[in-house]
């Protein structure tokens, strides 16, 4: 497990606040796991979930006491990305700004490299 001083991924303050609120309601640690899986309309898709603990191969970025963890395989596909939380008329969701994505789908949940 490695804590990144200049993280390869980052968590915005808005996303950290949302994770803190969700984890408090569910009485879970404030740890958001971002992983990448094959699938979606563009080839890869993002998966988010609250984690119970940090795994040995996780990279960690921390904002306002909230941890964003990414496994070593997924990190190769999201290096340099930022996770944000968007809450507007179009809905509320976590969004990834990924500099590695060559293209994405219209809904923003899948991408290709």
GROMACS elastic network, one bead per residue, 0.5 to 0.9 nm:
[ bonds ]
;  ai    aj funct       b0    kb
    1    54     6  0.76403   500
    1    55     6  0.67855   500
    1    57     6  0.51630   500
    1    58     6  0.51272   500
    1    59     6  0.59655   500
    1    60     6  0.75718   500
    2    56     6  0.83968   500
    2    57     6  0.78029   500
    2    58     6  0.67062   500
    2    59     6  0.50902   500
    2    60     6  0.61976   500
    3     6     6  0.89826   500
    3     7     6  0.78151   500
    3    58     6  0.86347   500
    3    59     6  0.60169   500
    3    61     6  0.63721   500
    3    62     6  0.82506   500
    4     8     6  0.71394   500
    4     9     6  0.87243   500
    4    59     6  0.68832   500
    4    60     6  0.60352   500
    4    61     6  0.59298   500
    4    62     6  0.84728   500
    5    61     6  0.80423   500
    6     9     6  0.85961   500
    6    10     6  0.89215   500
    6    61     6  0.84247   500
    7    10     6  0.61569   500
    7    59     6  0.84155   500
    7    60     6  0.75763   500
    7    61     6  0.57204   500
    7    62     6  0.86064   500
    7    79     6  0.87817   500
    7    80     6  0.78629   500
    8    59     6  0.83640   500
    8    60     6  0.89150   500
    8    61     6  0.79405   500
    8    75     6  0.79062   500
    8    78     6  0.80817   500
    8    79     6  0.50779   500
    8    81     6  0.71640   500
    8    82     6  0.89250   500
    9    59     6  0.86974   500
    9    60     6  0.82884   500
    9    61     6  0.65799   500
    9    68     6  0.82043   500
    9    69     6  0.89211   500
    9    70     6  0.83248   500
    9    75     6  0.80648   500
    9    78     6  0.70611   500
    9    79     6  0.58091   500
    9    80     6  0.51111   500
    9    82     6  0.56919   500
    9    83     6  0.77410   500
   10    60     6  0.89791   500
   10    61     6  0.59075   500
   10    62     6  0.75641   500
   10    63     6  0.79335   500
   10    68     6  0.74308   500
   10    80     6  0.76423   500
   10    81     6  0.64880   500
   10    83     6  0.61752   500
   10    84     6  0.86969   500
   11    14     6  0.82169   500
   11    15     6  0.62006   500
   11    16     6  0.63884   500
   11    61     6  0.70637   500
   11    62     6  0.70629   500
   11    63     6  0.61669   500
   11    66     6  0.85073   500
   11    67     6  0.81450   500
   11    68     6  0.65599   500
   11    81     6  0.88274   500
   11    82     6  0.57491   500
   11    84     6  0.62785   500
   12    15     6  0.51955   500
   12    16     6  0.61793   500
   12    17     6  0.86429   500
   12    63     6  0.70873   500
   12    82     6  0.69710   500
   12    83     6  0.61665   500
   12    84     6  0.51463   500
   12    85     6  0.75105   500
   13    17     6  0.61210   500
   13    18     6  0.86415   500
   13    63     6  0.65405   500
   13    64     6  0.70714   500
   13    84     6  0.77724   500
   13    85     6  0.85685   500
   14    17     6  0.51869   500
   14    18     6  0.63162   500
   14    19     6  0.87429   500
   14    84     6  0.63868   500
   14    85     6  0.55693   500
   14    86     6  0.78980   500
   15    18     6  0.51069   500
   15    19     6  0.61669   500
   15    20     6  0.85402   500
   15    63     6  0.89360   500
   15    83     6  0.68050   500
   15    86     6  0.80802   500
   15    94     6  0.70762   500
   15    95     6  0.89691   500
   16    19     6  0.51521   500
   16    20     6  0.60874   500
   16    21     6  0.86324   500
   16    30     6  0.84836   500
   16    32     6  0.87446   500
   16    62     6  0.85348   500
   16    63     6  0.61886   500
   16    64     6  0.66291   500
   16    65     6  0.79474   500
   16    66     6  0.56299   500
   16    67     6  0.79601   500
   16    68     6  0.85472   500
   16    84     6  0.82566   500
   16    85     6  0.82306   500
   17    20     6  0.50936   500
   17    21     6  0.62432   500
   17    22     6  0.87289   500
   17    64     6  0.79243   500
   17    66     6  0.80496   500
   17    85     6  0.88135   500
   18    21     6  0.51177   500
   18    22     6  0.62003   500
   18    23     6  0.85266   500
   18    85     6  0.71819   500
   19    22     6  0.51300   500
   19    23     6  0.59266   500
   19    24     6  0.83840   500
   19    30     6  0.62398   500
   19    31     6  0.75136   500
   19    32     6  0.68132   500
   19    50     6  0.81082   500
   19    66     6  0.71954   500
   20    23     6  0.52353   500
   20    24     6  0.60316   500
   20    25     6  0.86662   500
   20    29     6  0.84196   500
   20    30     6  0.54988   500
   20    31     6  0.84455   500
   20    65     6  0.85030   500
   20    66     6  0.66352   500
   21    24     6  0.52179   500
   21    25     6  0.63468   500
   21    26     6  0.87680   500
   21    30     6  0.86176   500
   22    25     6  0.52356   500
   22    26     6  0.62832   500
   22    27     6  0.84601   500
   22    28     6  0.84252   500
   22    30     6  0.82125   500
   22    50     6  0.87448   500
   23    26     6  0.50715   500
   23    27     6  0.57043   500
   23    29     6  0.60263   500
   23    30     6  0.54067   500
   23    31     6  0.79631   500
   23    50     6  0.73748   500
   24    28     6  0.64257   500
   24    29     6  0.78114   500
   24    30     6  0.76933   500
   25    28     6  0.79275   500
   26    29     6  0.88409   500
   28    31     6  0.82009   500
   28    50     6  0.76419   500
   28    51     6  0.80224   500
   28    52     6  0.67570   500
   29    32     6  0.87969   500
   29    50     6  0.77154   500
   29    51     6  0.72168   500
   29    52     6  0.61656   500
   29    53     6  0.75920   500
   29    66     6  0.86051   500
   30    50     6  0.73271   500
   30    51     6  0.79233   500
   30    52     6  0.85820   500
   30    65     6  0.77159   500
   30    66     6  0.52078   500
   30    67     6  0.63830   500
   30    68     6  0.86858   500
   31    49     6  0.84575   500
   31    50     6  0.56779   500
   31    51     6  0.53764   500
   31    52     6  0.71677   500
   31    53     6  0.73097   500
   31    54     6  0.78523   500
   31    66     6  0.60178   500
   31    68     6  0.58840   500
   31    69     6  0.69939   500
   32    48     6  0.68466   500
   32    49     6  0.58313   500
   32    51     6  0.59531   500
   32    66     6  0.77031   500
   32    67     6  0.61707   500
   32    69     6  0.61842   500
   32    70     6  0.87435   500
   33    47     6  0.78645   500
   33    48     6  0.55995   500
   33    49     6  0.53154   500
   33    50     6  0.59163   500
   33    51     6  0.58658   500
   33    54     6  0.88346   500
   33    67     6  0.83841   500
   33    68     6  0.58981   500
   33    70     6  0.60100   500
   33    71     6  0.83649   500
   34    46     6  0.68648   500
   34    47     6  0.57308   500
   34    49     6  0.70117   500
   34    68     6  0.71249   500
   34    69     6  0.62836   500
   34    70     6  0.53440   500
   34    71     6  0.79165   500
   34    74     6  0.79768   500
   34    75     6  0.89993   500
   34    83     6  0.88007   500
   35    45     6  0.83964   500
   35    46     6  0.59013   500
   35    47     6  0.51558   500
   35    48     6  0.66537   500
   35    49     6  0.87878   500
   35    69     6  0.85423   500
   35    70     6  0.60685   500
   35    71     6  0.67913   500
   35    73     6  0.85126   500
   35    74     6  0.54879   500
   35    75     6  0.79949   500
   35    78     6  0.88592   500
   36    44     6  0.64603   500
   36    45     6  0.56183   500
   36    47     6  0.60267   500
   36    48     6  0.89824   500
   36    70     6  0.89682   500
   36    73     6  0.82755   500
   36    74     6  0.52112   500
   36    75     6  0.83814   500
   36    77     6  0.74450   500
   36    78     6  0.81880   500
   37    40     6  0.87031   500
   37    43     6  0.86012   500
   37    44     6  0.55804   500
   37    45     6  0.54052   500
   37    46     6  0.65688   500
   37    47     6  0.72333   500
   37    74     6  0.79546   500
   38    43     6  0.58399   500
   38    45     6  0.62026   500
   38    46     6  0.89800   500
   39    42     6  0.72439   500
   39    43     6  0.50333   500
   39    45     6  0.58195   500
   39   110     6  0.76163   500
   40    43     6  0.56410   500
   40    44     6  0.58900   500
   40    45     6  0.55019   500
   40    46     6  0.89773   500
   40   105     6  0.83387   500
   40   109     6  0.74879   500
   40   110     6  0.53600   500
   40   111     6  0.77922   500
   41    44     6  0.78639   500
   41    45     6  0.83965   500
   41   104     6  0.83280   500
   41   105     6  0.64731   500
   41   109     6  0.88642   500
   41   110     6  0.64169   500
   41   111     6  0.77892   500
   42    45     6  0.77827   500
   42   103     6  0.74619   500
   42   104     6  0.59685   500
   42   105     6  0.60160   500
   42   109     6  0.89393   500
   42   110     6  0.54616   500
   42   112     6  0.53434   500
   43   104     6  0.89007   500
   43   110     6  0.67613   500
   43   111     6  0.60651   500
   43   112     6  0.54215   500
   43   113     6  0.84367   500
   44   109     6  0.85258   500
   44   110     6  0.53269   500
   44   111     6  0.53049   500
   44   112     6  0.60357   500
   44   113     6  0.84901   500
   45   108     6  0.89724   500
   45   109     6  0.57305   500
   45   111     6  0.63069   500
   45   112     6  0.87350   500
   46    96     6  0.82139   500
   46   109     6  0.60173   500
   46   110     6  0.63908   500
   46   111     6  0.84257   500
   47   109     6  0.85622   500
   48    94     6  0.82982   500
   51    54     6  0.72108   500
   51    69     6  0.84495   500
   54    57     6  0.84596   500
   54    58     6  0.64882   500
   54    59     6  0.87286   500
   54    60     6  0.82217   500
   54    67     6  0.89852   500
   54    69     6  0.69860   500
   55    58     6  0.53908   500
   55    59     6  0.88035   500
   55    69     6  0.85315   500
   55    71     6  0.78820   500
   56    59     6  0.87152   500
   56    71     6  0.87388   500
   57    70     6  0.84224   500
   57    71     6  0.58115   500
   57    72     6  0.58513   500
   57    73     6  0.89730   500
   58    69     6  0.58188   500
   58    70     6  0.52994   500
   58    72     6  0.60398   500
   58    75     6  0.87871   500
   59    68     6  0.82052   500
   59    69     6  0.56069   500
   59    70     6  0.53573   500
   59    71     6  0.62913   500
   59    72     6  0.68874   500
   59    75     6  0.78042   500
   60    67     6  0.63692   500
   60    68     6  0.56917   500
   60    70     6  0.67229   500
   61    66     6  0.83810   500
   61    67     6  0.57498   500
   61    68     6  0.51744   500
   61    69     6  0.65835   500
   61    70     6  0.86813   500
   62    65     6  0.61528   500
   62    66     6  0.54857   500
   62    68     6  0.60961   500
   62    69     6  0.86743   500
   63    66     6  0.53215   500
   63    67     6  0.65981   500
   63    68     6  0.81174   500
   64    67     6  0.84666   500
   68    83     6  0.87019   500
   70    73     6  0.82773   500
   70    74     6  0.63817   500
   70    75     6  0.59123   500
   70    78     6  0.87966   500
   71    74     6  0.54872   500
   71    75     6  0.60532   500
   72    75     6  0.50597   500
   72    76     6  0.69047   500
   73    76     6  0.58649   500
   73    77     6  0.76380   500
   74    77     6  0.54435   500
   74    78     6  0.65404   500
   74    79     6  0.85653   500
   75    78     6  0.51241   500
   75    79     6  0.54781   500
   75    80     6  0.89875   500
   76    79     6  0.57052   500
   77    98     6  0.84394   500
   77   100     6  0.65860   500
   77   101     6  0.80949   500
   77   113     6  0.77814   500
   78    81     6  0.53638   500
   78    82     6  0.85608   500
   78    96     6  0.87114   500
   78    97     6  0.88436   500
   78    98     6  0.59600   500
   78    99     6  0.76279   500
   78   100     6  0.65060   500
   78   101     6  0.82395   500
   79    82     6  0.89702   500
   79    98     6  0.76401   500
   79    99     6  0.78027   500
   79   100     6  0.73050   500
   80    97     6  0.86305   500
   80    98     6  0.67377   500
   80    99     6  0.63934   500
   80   100     6  0.78239   500
   81    96     6  0.65317   500
   81    97     6  0.53756   500
   81    99     6  0.61877   500
   81   100     6  0.79615   500
   82    95     6  0.81892   500
   82    96     6  0.56706   500
   82    97     6  0.52527   500
   82    98     6  0.67360   500
   83    94     6  0.67258   500
   83    95     6  0.57140   500
   83    97     6  0.65662   500
   83    98     6  0.86678   500
   84    93     6  0.84391   500
   84    94     6  0.56383   500
   84    95     6  0.52242   500
   84    96     6  0.63607   500
   84    97     6  0.79096   500
   85    92     6  0.72608   500
   85    93     6  0.57462   500
   85    95     6  0.59936   500
   85    96     6  0.87783   500
   86    91     6  0.76381   500
   86    92     6  0.54392   500
   86    93     6  0.54263   500
   86    94     6  0.61574   500
   86    95     6  0.68161   500
   87    90     6  0.76429   500
   87    91     6  0.57907   500
   87    93     6  0.66087   500
   87    94     6  0.88114   500
   88    91     6  0.54179   500
   88    92     6  0.63094   500
   89    92     6  0.81594   500
   95   108     6  0.74296   500
   95   109     6  0.79423   500
   96   108     6  0.80990   500
   96   109     6  0.83712   500
   97   101     6  0.86262   500
   98   101     6  0.56432   500
   98   111     6  0.89881   500
   99   102     6  0.79828   500
  100   112     6  0.83778   500
  100   113     6  0.60897   500
  101   104     6  0.68833   500
  101   111     6  0.58236   500
  101   112     6  0.55205   500
  102   111     6  0.73105   500
  102   112     6  0.56686   500
  103   110     6  0.87594   500
  103   111     6  0.56382   500
  103   112     6  0.54085   500
  103   113     6  0.70183   500
  104   107     6  0.82193   500
  104   108     6  0.61794   500
  104   109     6  0.76835   500
  104   110     6  0.57005   500
  104   112     6  0.62044   500
  105   108     6  0.53752   500
  105   109     6  0.68260   500
  105   110     6  0.57071   500
  105   111     6  0.62957   500
  105   112     6  0.88708   500
  106   109     6  0.81219   500
  106   110     6  0.86191   500
  107   110     6  0.77520   500
  108   111     6  0.74895   500
